[in-house]
């Protein structure tokens, strides 16, 4: 939750959503990266597309990179990871 709070702080400075910050960060990692956001709601799609209008500074990118390096653990429990890893 502490990491999410730091992303929320960047979003507040940018007047956007934390999800838009995360998507903008992902998109900015390489020209060969395309974010895949699954949604069934048009409003969510519009919000996700708003990430293209979020311009992160180099300092913000560095801070978000450092946050990503602090993420630890598996996304799913042991049973879920077994389904992914085979």
Secondary structure as UniProt FT lines:
FT   HELIX           2..14
FT   HELIX           18..28
FT   TURN            31..32
FT   HELIX           42..49
FT   HELIX           50..53
FT   HELIX           58..70
FT   HELIX           78..85
//
